[in-house]
Structures are given as structure tokens and as C-alpha cells.
Amino acid sequence: MAAEIEVDPDAVHNEEPHEGEVIVTSNLWKTYTMGEQKVNALRGVNLRIRHNEYVAIMGPSGSGKSTLMNLIGCLDSPTQGRYWLNGHDVSKLDDDQLARIRNKEIGFVFQTFNLLPRATSLRNVELPLIYNGTPAAEREARAKAILESVNLGTRMMHKPNELSGGQRQRVAIARALVNGPSIILADEPTGNLDSRTGDEIMALFDDLHAKGNTVVLVTHEPDIAEYAHRVITIRDGVVASDRISTRDRSHIEARLASAPPHADS
């Protein structure tokens, strides 16, 4: 973490989102108190991400990328600055309001899958709809359709311990999609997978982006980050670089094409 830096209240930018922008942060700060010391995990981060962008946020341990992910995912609130998600200023919302926003606007995919161990794939995917109060028949139909879309139509009644690692991550991705979120926020989604299965999951993210989804991928792995079209590097709590991916897309497409069929992953 960077050393303590005083925040200038007059330095906050209040530039609101433009049409088509789903994520906008303006001079975003996050400060933690550790004993008598204050540590600035984020120091004035400004980001603009448009609908249907595929963005990777990367950086080393302690860079602030996980803190930024928590703010983008409405899991935490900034100390200072503003954050607009899909046109709504969520900077000062309370915990209950943030929870409602998360369920509606954000589809999370985590490294550890976070599936209910005793629930079937279908039931795990239904969970966000249960929280929303969606009627039983509708939520079952929607969950089945989403599982079919990630090629798990034959695994709907399987529990997590009956699935491979890749299949579990597909269930998690289906759960992230079932509410039709504004963004898919994936935190190290291939971290618990071997390289072959990781390629399959990245092929799925590529397909989701091609279908119009906004994907934000948080990773410390350069090879994974280069699957995105835009790579933002966080270092010492600030945006160190923001660039278009320069990796040869034909190389990526060859890796995606060589991945095994989804149903067996």
C-alpha cells in the first residue's frame, strides 16, 4: 500500500456519465485506518467503461485492484469521490441499498465458485431470482434457459461435488447472468482451474461479450488480461496505464478454437 496522502476535498471531479457508459468513477478514494495510521488504498481513480466493453483490471498484490473491484461491485463504498453504475450515483448508498443494486446490476463470478454445496445447479442459479421475489415457475424457466446457454443442460440436477471445476464455474457464470445484469464482474475466474479448463472459461467470456454483455475481469495474470480488449493497470492505488490490448487476436482465437466442448469441461 502507498504511504498516507492527504485528500484534497476540492480536487473531486463531478463529471457525470455520458450516454452509453455503464461504469464511471470520478476521483475515487478509499482510505483505511490501521491503528493511528491512515492508508490510501485508492488515490483518485477515474474510469469510464462503456456498455459492451470487455475490460481487464490488473495489478500486483497491494496495488489496489481488489479494493477497486469491491467498489465497482458495490461491496464497499468510497471514502471520497463518486461512482455511477448504469447512470445511478451509488457513492453514498447504505448497505441495504447497495445490496439491492448488486442483485439487480452486477453478476459476480469468483475464483472459488461460491456455490451452495447441497443445492443442484438449477437451484444455485435460481438463488438471485429467489432474492428478487421472482415467481417459482418463472425463475425455474429462466435458470434452465441460462444453464442451457452455457452448455450445462444435462447437468441441471447435479450438485457441485458431482461437477468438474470447469462445470462449477459455468454454473457460477449462469448464476451471474440470470438477472440480466448491467455488468459481469469476474474476480480471478480461472484461478482455481488448470490451463486447459481456464481456456474453456475464457472462451465462454469471449462468447458472452460477443452477445452484448459488458465484462470486467479482475486478474493478476497478464495472459488472462490480454483476452480482454482493454487493459487497465492499477499500481499504488492509481491508474498506471489504460490501453487497448496489443496481443495478437489470432493467437487468442486459435486457443479458444482449440478448447474442448463445453459440455465435457
C-alpha positions in Angstrom: 0.0 0.0 0.0 1.1 3.6 -0.6 2.0 5.8 2.3 -0.6 8.1 3.8 -1.6 11.0 1.5 -3.9 13.8 2.5 -7.1 14.0 0.3 -7.9 17.5 -1.1 -11.7 17.9 -0.9 -11.6 20.5 -3.7 -9.9 18.0 -6.0 -13.0 15.9 -6.5 -14.2 15.8 -10.1 -18.0 15.7 -10.6 -18.1 14.8 -14.3 -21.2 12.7 -14.8 -21.5 9.7 -17.1 -22.1 10.1 -20.8 -24.6 8.1 -22.8 -23.6 4.5 -23.2 -21.3 4.5 -20.2 -22.1 1.8 -17.6 -19.2 2.5 -15.1 -17.9 5.9 -14.3 -15.7 6.8 -11.3 -14.7 10.3 -10.5 -11.6 10.9 -8.3 -12.4 7.8 -6.3 -10.5 7.4 -3.0 -10.6 4.6 -0.4 -8.8 5.2 2.9 -8.4 2.6 5.6 -7.4 3.3 9.2 -4.8 0.9 10.6 -4.2 1.9 14.2 -3.2 5.5 14.2 -2.2 5.4 10.5 -4.4 6.1 7.5 -3.6 4.1 4.3 -4.9 5.2 1.0 -5.7 2.0 -1.0 -7.1 4.1 -3.9 -5.9 7.6 -4.7 -8.2 9.4 -7.1 -9.2 6.8 -9.6 -11.0 8.0 -12.7 -12.5 5.3 -15.0 -15.0 5.2 -17.8 -16.3 1.9 -19.1 -18.9 1.7 -21.9 -21.7 -0.8 -22.5 -20.4 -4.0 -24.2 -16.7 -3.3 -23.4 -14.5 -6.1 -22.4 -12.1 -4.7 -19.8 -9.4 -6.3 -17.7 -8.2 -4.6 -14.5 -4.9 -5.9 -13.4 -2.1 -5.2 -10.9 0.2 -6.8 -8.4 -0.8 -7.7 -4.8 -1.3 -4.5 -2.8 -1.9 -2.4 -5.9 -5.5 -1.5 -5.0 -7.2 -3.6 -7.7 -9.1 -5.7 -5.2 -10.3 -2.5 -3.4 -11.4 -1.1 -6.8 -13.2 -4.3 -7.6 -15.1 -4.1 -4.3 -16.2 -0.5 -5.0 -17.2 -1.3 -8.6 -19.1 -4.4 -7.3 -20.9 -2.3 -4.7 -19.4 -4.4 -1.9 -18.0 -1.3 -0.3 -18.3 2.5 -0.5 -15.6 5.1 -1.4 -14.2 7.4 1.2 -14.4 10.2 -1.3 -15.3 10.7 -4.9 -18.3 9.5 -6.9 -19.3 6.3 -8.7 -22.0 5.9 -11.2 -23.3 2.5 -12.1 -25.6 2.3 -15.2 -26.4 6.0 -14.7 -27.1 5.9 -10.9 -24.8 7.5 -8.4 -24.2 4.8 -5.9 -21.4 6.5 -3.9 -23.4 7.3 -0.8 -25.9 4.4 -0.6 -26.3 2.4 2.6 -25.7 -1.3 2.8 -29.3 -2.3 2.1 -29.4 -0.1 -1.0 -26.1 -1.4 -2.2 -27.3 -5.0 -1.8 -30.3 -4.2 -4.0 -28.1 -2.6 -6.6 -25.7 -5.6 -6.6 -28.5 -8.1 -7.1 -30.0 -6.1 -10.0 -27.0 -4.6 -11.8 -24.0 -6.9 -11.2 -23.3 -10.5 -12.0 -20.4 -11.8 -9.9 -18.1 -14.6 -10.9 -15.5 -15.6 -8.2 -12.4 -17.8 -8.2 -13.9 -20.1 -5.6 -17.3 -20.5 -7.4 -19.3 -19.9 -4.1 -21.9 -22.5 -4.9 -24.2 -23.9 -2.3 -22.8 -27.5 -1.8 -26.1 -29.2 -1.2 -28.1 -27.5 -3.9 -28.4 -28.6 -7.5 -27.0 -26.5 -10.4 -30.6 -25.4 -11.1 -31.2 -24.3 -7.5 -27.8 -22.4 -7.4 -28.7 -20.5 -10.5 -32.2 -19.7 -9.2 -30.8 -18.0 -6.0 -30.7 -14.4 -7.3 -34.2 -14.8 -8.5 -35.4 -16.1 -5.2 -33.9 -12.9 -3.5 -35.8 -10.8 -6.1 -39.1 -12.5 -5.3 -39.4 -13.9 -8.8 -42.3 -16.5 -9.0 -41.2 -20.1 -8.9 -42.3 -21.1 -12.4 -40.6 -18.1 -14.0 -37.3 -18.5 -12.1 -37.1 -22.2 -13.0 -37.7 -21.4 -16.6 -35.1 -18.6 -16.6 -32.5 -20.7 -14.8 -32.9 -23.6 -17.1 -32.5 -21.3 -20.2 -29.3 -19.8 -18.8 -27.9 -23.2 -17.9 -28.7 -24.4 -21.5 -26.9 -21.3 -22.8 -23.6 -22.3 -21.1 -24.0 -25.9 -22.2 -25.0 -27.4 -18.9 -28.4 -28.6 -19.9 -27.6 -32.1 -18.9 -26.1 -31.1 -15.6 -29.0 -29.2 -14.1 -29.8 -31.6 -11.3 -26.1 -32.3 -10.4 -24.7 -30.9 -7.1 -21.3 -29.2 -7.1 -19.4 -32.3 -5.9 -20.7 -34.1 -8.9 -19.3 -31.5 -11.3 -15.8 -30.7 -12.6 -14.1 -27.4 -11.8 -15.0 -26.0 -15.2 -18.6 -27.1 -14.9 -18.8 -25.5 -11.4 -17.5 -22.2 -12.9 -20.1 -22.5 -15.6 -22.8 -22.8 -13.0 -21.4 -19.7 -11.3 -21.4 -17.8 -14.6 -25.0 -18.9 -15.3 -26.0 -17.6 -11.8 -24.2 -14.3 -12.7 -26.3 -13.9 -15.9 -29.7 -14.9 -14.7 -30.8 -11.5 -13.6 -29.7 -9.8 -16.8 -27.1 -7.6 -15.1 -25.5 -4.4 -16.4 -22.0 -5.9 -16.0 -20.4 -9.2 -15.4 -17.7 -8.7 -12.8 -15.2 -11.7 -12.7 -12.6 -11.9 -10.0 -9.7 -14.3 -11.0 -12.2 -16.6 -12.7 -9.6 -19.1 -13.8 -7.5 -19.0 -10.6 -8.7 -22.5 -9.4 -8.6 -24.1 -12.9 -5.9 -25.9 -14.9 -4.8 -24.1 -18.1 -7.0 -26.1 -20.4 -10.1 -25.6 -18.4 -9.2 -21.9 -17.9 -9.1 -21.6 -21.7 -12.6 -23.0 -21.9 -13.9 -20.5 -19.4 -12.2 -17.6 -21.2 -13.8 -18.9 -24.4 -17.2 -18.6 -22.6 -16.4 -15.0 -21.5 -15.4 -14.2 -25.1 -18.8 -15.5 -26.3 -20.7 -13.6 -23.6 -19.0 -10.4 -24.7 -19.8 -11.1 -28.3 -23.5 -11.4 -27.3 -23.5 -7.9 -26.0 -22.5 -8.3 -22.3 -20.2 -5.8 -20.5 -17.4 -7.8 -19.0 -15.0 -6.6 -16.3 -12.3 -9.1 -15.5 -10.0 -8.6 -12.4 -6.7 -10.6 -12.6 -3.0 -10.5 -11.8 -2.2 -12.7 -14.8 -1.1 -10.9 -17.9 -2.0 -13.8 -20.2 -5.6 -13.8 -18.9 -5.8 -9.9 -19.0 -4.9 -10.0 -22.7 -8.2 -11.8 -23.5 -9.9 -8.5 -22.9 -10.0 -5.7 -25.5 -8.8 -3.1 -23.0 -6.4 -3.5 -20.1 -6.3 -1.1 -17.1 -3.3 -1.5 -14.8 -3.6 -0.3 -11.1 -0.4 0.4 -9.2 -0.1 2.1 -5.8 -3.8 3.0 -5.8 -3.8 4.9 -9.1 -4.4 4.0 -12.8 -0.8 3.4 -14.1 -1.9 2.6 -17.6 -5.1 2.2 -19.7 -4.5 0.7 -23.1 -6.0 -1.4 -25.9 -4.9 -5.0 -25.8 -2.0 -5.5 -28.1 -1.9 -9.2 -28.1 -2.3 -10.9 -31.4 -6.1 -11.7 -31.5 -5.5 -14.6 -34.0 -3.4 -16.3 -31.3 -6.2 -15.9 -28.8 -8.8 -17.1 -31.3 -6.7 -20.2 -32.0 -6.6 -21.0 -28.3 -10.3 -20.5 -28.0 -11.0 -22.7 -31.0 -8.8 -25.5 -29.6 -10.7 -25.6 -26.3 -12.7 -28.8 -25.8 -16.5 -28.7 -26.0 -18.3 -27.0 -23.1 -20.4 -30.0 -22.0 -17.4 -32.0 -21.0 -15.5 -29.3 -19.3 
